[in-house]
Amino acid sequence: MSKNTVDTANPPADPTGKLALQADPAAQAKLKADRRRELSRTIGRSVMNAVITFAVVLLLWQAVVSLTGISPYIAKGPADVWAFLFTDEDAAANRAQMAPLVGQTLIDSMIGFVFGMLTAIVLAVLFSLSKAVEAGVMPLVLLLRTIPLVSIAPVIILITGRGTVSSVAVIGTIVVLFPALASILFGLSRASQQSLDVVHVFGGGRLTLLRKVSLPGAGPSLFAAARVSVPGAVTGALLAEWLSTGQGIGGAILKFNAQAQFTQLWASIALITLITLLLYNIVQIVENIVLERMGMTTAQR
């Protein structure tokens, strides 16, 4: 029998059952239904967790206002902020006052998030490819991590200029970088040794090992880094606005406090906090959906 002749009497084994599944429309339909059902359960769990988080935050907020004995003139609860934004006579004007502040802070947060995540990914890849780069850069990273950002912010602003996008980007990147870098490095180090050995046996170098095994296996850690970086990016934006630009929620908080506009102060803090929680939970929902589709739910848990 020639090499190219197909042995019809002894067909090749199909240990995964893939051929049988392709030949059975009912089995395909059942598999798709199971996937949709599992996806629905995943989304439902994520939405329920988000609702519980929002409820806990609102209860804690109300407890702080009601139980700490702070004057009602200063402390404003959820009902006061709701009335300020939606039911008062000037609610439309109040929302118009808050909208550009929140929008500016979200833009600044996005800048810090993007630059911080990109920097963390690039550094993690370089550290994985070269121990020399890791030995040369990691001490500087750790040094920046140990210095309080407030103490080095004036130097950053002096270099980048006050009120510039560069200062927002640098401060946001520093806040986002460290937890994201630690999470991504952890994910890259958790690559399957068996998979690495297989690629190495077939002649793959460090770049191939990283591209074929380490990066795909670090999916949960990448999502975890993105999730943790959302509140970090908002914190960096508020800090940059407070110290540098004077815009957005970070700059307005000082003005509201100085002018005794406490309702505006609490409303601005509440809006940016709730939006941060919403973005955090959106990233978590996307993470759960993607990992479910990739079959990495167990690794995540």
C-alpha positions in Angstrom: 0.0 0.0 0.0 1.4 3.4 -1.0 2.0 6.1 1.6 -0.8 8.3 0.3 -3.4 5.6 0.1 -6.2 5.9 2.7 -7.0 2.8 4.6 -10.8 2.8 4.5 -11.0 -0.5 6.5 -9.1 1.1 9.5 -10.0 4.8 9.7 -7.9 7.0 11.9 -8.9 7.1 15.6 -10.9 10.1 16.8 -10.2 10.2 20.5 -11.8 13.7 21.0 -15.1 12.7 19.3 -14.8 15.8 17.0 -15.8 13.9 13.8 -18.8 12.3 15.5 -19.9 15.7 16.8 -19.6 17.3 13.4 -21.8 14.5 11.9 -24.5 14.9 14.6 -26.5 18.1 14.3 -28.4 17.3 17.5 -25.1 17.1 19.4 -23.9 20.4 18.0 -27.2 22.1 18.9 -26.9 20.7 22.5 -23.3 21.9 22.8 -24.3 25.4 21.6 -27.2 25.4 24.0 -25.0 24.4 26.9 -22.5 27.1 26.0 -25.2 29.7 25.9 -26.6 28.5 29.2 -23.2 28.6 30.9 -22.6 32.1 29.4 -25.9 33.3 30.8 -25.1 32.0 34.2 -21.7 33.7 34.1 -23.2 37.0 33.1 -26.0 36.6 35.8 -23.4 36.0 38.5 -21.4 39.0 37.5 -24.4 41.3 37.4 -25.6 40.0 40.8 -22.2 40.7 42.3 -22.3 44.2 40.8 -25.7 44.9 42.3 -24.6 43.6 45.7 -21.5 45.8 45.6 -23.5 48.9 44.8 -26.0 48.1 47.6 -23.2 47.6 50.1 -21.5 50.9 49.1 -24.8 52.8 49.5 -25.5 51.3 52.9 -22.0 52.1 54.1 -22.4 55.6 52.8 -25.7 56.1 54.6 -24.3 54.6 57.8 -21.4 57.0 57.8 -23.7 60.0 57.4 -26.3 58.8 60.0 -24.1 57.3 62.7 -21.0 59.5 62.9 -22.8 62.6 64.2 -21.5 64.8 61.4 -23.6 67.9 60.9 -26.3 67.5 58.1 -25.0 70.8 56.7 -21.7 69.1 55.9 -22.6 65.4 55.5 -24.9 64.5 52.6 -26.4 61.1 52.1 -27.6 59.2 49.0 -31.0 60.8 49.2 -29.5 64.3 49.3 -27.3 63.6 46.3 -30.2 62.0 44.4 -32.4 65.1 45.0 -29.5 67.3 43.9 -29.1 65.5 40.6 -32.7 64.5 39.7 -35.5 65.9 41.8 -34.6 69.5 42.8 -35.8 72.4 40.7 -32.2 73.0 39.6 -31.5 69.4 39.0 -30.9 69.9 35.2 -28.4 72.7 35.9 -26.7 70.6 38.6 -26.3 67.7 36.2 -24.9 70.1 33.6 -22.4 71.3 36.2 -21.3 67.8 37.1 -21.1 66.3 33.6 -18.0 68.1 32.3 -16.1 67.4 35.5 -16.9 63.7 35.4 -16.1 63.6 31.7 -12.7 65.2 32.2 -11.8 62.8 35.0 -12.8 59.8 32.9 -10.6 61.1 30.0 -7.7 61.5 32.4 -8.3 58.1 33.8 -8.4 56.5 30.4 -5.0 58.1 29.6 -3.4 56.7 32.7 -5.1 53.3 32.2 -3.9 52.9 28.6 -0.3 54.1 29.2 0.0 52.2 32.5 -1.3 48.9 31.0 0.9 49.2 27.9 4.0 50.0 30.0 3.3 47.1 32.3 2.8 44.6 29.4 6.0 45.8 27.6 8.1 45.6 30.8 6.7 42.2 31.6 7.5 40.9 28.2 11.0 42.4 28.3 11.6 40.9 31.8 10.5 37.5 30.5 12.8 37.7 27.5 15.9 39.1 29.2 17.1 38.7 32.7 19.6 41.5 32.1 16.8 43.9 31.4 15.0 42.8 34.5 18.1 43.2 36.6 18.7 46.7 35.3 15.1 48.0 35.3 13.4 46.3 38.2 15.4 48.1 40.9 14.2 51.4 39.5 10.7 50.2 39.4 10.9 49.0 43.0 12.4 52.4 44.0 9.6 54.3 42.4 7.1 51.9 44.2 8.5 52.7 47.6 8.5 56.5 47.2 5.1 58.1 47.9 3.7 59.6 44.7 2.7 62.8 46.4 6.3 63.5 47.3 7.6 63.0 43.7 4.6 64.6 42.0 6.1 68.1 42.1 9.2 66.8 40.3 7.0 65.1 37.7 5.0 68.3 37.2 8.2 70.4 37.0 9.5 68.1 34.2 6.3 67.7 32.3 4.7 71.1 32.9 1.8 72.1 35.0 -1.6 71.4 33.5 -0.4 69.3 30.6 -1.6 65.9 29.4 2.0 64.6 29.9 1.7 65.1 33.7 -1.6 63.3 33.7 -0.2 60.4 31.7 3.0 60.1 33.9 1.1 60.2 37.2 -1.6 57.8 36.0 1.0 55.5 34.6 2.9 55.3 37.8 -0.3 54.5 39.8 -1.4 51.8 37.3 2.0 50.3 36.5 3.0 48.5 39.7 0.0 46.3 40.5 -0.5 45.6 36.8 3.2 44.6 36.3 3.1 42.3 39.3 0.0 40.6 38.1 1.2 40.1 34.5 4.6 38.8 35.6 2.9 36.3 37.9 0.7 35.1 34.9 3.7 34.8 32.6 5.6 32.8 35.2 2.7 30.3 35.6 3.1 28.9 32.1 2.8 25.1 31.8 6.2 23.5 31.9 5.0 20.6 29.7 3.9 23.1 27.0 7.2 25.0 27.3 9.2 21.7 26.9 7.2 20.8 23.7 7.9 24.1 22.1 11.5 24.0 23.1 11.9 20.5 21.7 10.7 21.7 18.3 13.3 24.5 18.3 11.3 27.4 19.7 13.2 30.2 21.2 12.3 32.5 24.1 10.1 34.7 21.8 8.2 31.7 20.5 7.8 30.3 24.0 6.4 33.7 25.1 4.1 34.0 22.1 2.8 30.4 22.0 2.6 29.5 25.6 3.2 32.2 28.2 1.0 35.0 26.8 -2.0 32.8 26.1 -1.8 31.2 29.5 -1.5 34.6 31.2 -5.0 35.6 30.1 -6.5 35.5 33.6 -3.7 37.6 35.0 -4.0 40.2 32.2 -7.7 40.6 33.0 -7.0 40.8 36.7 -4.4 43.5 36.0 -6.9 45.4 33.9 -9.6 45.1 36.6 -7.3 46.3 39.4 -6.0 49.1 37.2 -9.5 50.7 36.7 -9.7 52.2 40.3 -5.9 52.8 40.1 -6.4 54.9 37.0 -9.2 56.9 38.5 -7.0 57.6 41.6 -4.1 58.7 39.4 -6.4 61.0 37.4 -7.8 62.6 40.6 -4.3 63.1 42.0 -3.1 64.6 38.7 -6.0 67.0 38.6 -5.5 68.0 42.2 -1.8 68.6 41.9 -1.4 69.7 38.3 -4.3 70.5 36.0 -7.0 71.8 38.4 -9.6 70.3 36.1 -12.1 67.5 36.5 -13.4 66.1 39.9 -9.9 66.3 41.4 -9.7 70.0 40.9 -13.3 70.7 41.7 -13.2 69.0 45.1 -10.9 71.7 46.4 -13.1 74.5 45.0 -16.3 73.0 46.4 -14.7 72.5 49.8 -13.3 76.1 49.9 -16.7 77.5 48.9 -18.7 75.3 51.3 -20.6 73.7 48.5 -20.9 70.5 50.3 -23.8 69.0 48.2 -21.7 69.5 45.1 -18.7 68.0 46.9 -20.6 64.8 47.9 -22.3 64.6 44.5 -19.0 64.7 42.7 -17.4 62.1 44.9 -20.5 59.8 44.7 -20.6 60.1 40.9 -16.9 59.2 40.3 -17.1 56.4 42.9 -20.2 54.8 41.3 -18.8 55.2 37.8 -15.5 53.5 39.0 -17.5 50.6 40.5 -19.5 50.3 37.3 -16.4 50.2 35.1 -14.7 47.7 37.4 -17.7 45.4 37.2 -17.9 45.8 33.4 -14.3 44.7 33.1 -15.1 41.8 35.4 -18.1 40.8 33.3 -16.0 40.9 30.1 -13.3 38.9 31.9 -15.7 36.2 33.0 -17.2 35.9 29.5 -13.8 35.7 27.7 -12.4 33.2 30.2 -15.5 31.1 30.0 -15.2 31.0 26.2 -11.5 30.1 26.5 -12.2 27.4 29.0 -10.1 29.1 31.7 -12.7 29.6 34.3 -11.2 27.1 36.6 -7.8 28.8 36.4 -9.4 32.1 37.3 -11.1 30.7 40.4 
